Amino acid sequence: MSYVQRWRKSSYSADASDNACVELAYAPGAAVLLRESDEPNVVISTTPAALRQLMERVKAGEFDDIADR
């Protein structure tokens, strides 16, 4: 990535002892970038609409059973 992005993380994870959290940044072309703070070189991109849909599904509990697998 040849441009500089400003990574943001939740204020809820700022005090985590292991500092593990998901960070977000905006990229040119209206993409949203995501990375784990403990793996900063691994970055995925998505659209704002796709991220919004994922967050709605997470909040609705659609993935709660994944932890049980």
C-alpha positions in Angstrom: 0.0 0.0 0.0 1.7 3.2 -1.2 -0.6 5.6 0.7 -0.7 6.4 4.4 -3.9 5.5 6.2 -5.0 6.3 9.7 -6.0 3.1 11.6 -8.7 3.4 14.2 -9.7 1.0 16.9 -12.5 0.8 19.4 -12.1 2.6 22.7 -13.3 -0.6 24.3 -10.1 -2.4 23.3 -7.6 0.3 24.2 -7.2 -1.0 27.7 -7.0 -4.7 26.7 -3.9 -6.3 28.3 -2.9 -8.1 25.1 -4.0 -5.1 22.9 -5.7 -7.5 20.5 -8.4 -5.8 18.5 -9.7 -5.1 15.0 -8.6 -1.8 13.5 -10.3 0.0 10.6 -9.0 2.5 8.0 -10.5 4.1 4.9 -8.7 3.7 1.6 -8.9 5.6 -1.7 -11.9 4.5 -3.7 -14.2 4.2 -0.7 -12.8 0.9 0.5 -12.7 0.0 4.2 -9.5 -1.8 5.4 -9.5 -4.1 8.4 -6.6 -5.7 10.3 -5.9 -7.3 13.7 -3.7 -5.2 15.9 -1.4 -8.2 16.6 -1.1 -9.0 12.9 -0.7 -5.5 11.3 0.7 -6.7 8.0 -2.4 -8.8 7.2 -5.0 -6.4 5.8 -8.3 -7.2 4.1 -10.5 -4.7 2.3 -14.3 -4.5 1.9 -16.9 -2.0 1.0 -18.8 0.1 3.5 -22.0 -1.6 2.6 -20.6 -5.1 3.0 -19.1 -4.2 6.4 -22.4 -2.6 7.5 -24.2 -5.8 6.6 -21.7 -8.0 8.5 -22.0 -5.8 11.6 -25.8 -6.0 11.4 -25.7 -9.8 11.2 -23.2 -10.0 14.1 -25.4 -7.8 16.3 -28.4 -9.9 15.4 -26.5 -13.0 16.8 -26.3 -14.8 13.5 -22.8 -16.0 14.2 -23.1 -16.8 17.9 -23.0 -20.5 17.3 -19.6 -20.4 15.6 -17.9 -20.3 19.0 -19.5 -23.7 19.8 -18.0 -25.4 16.8 
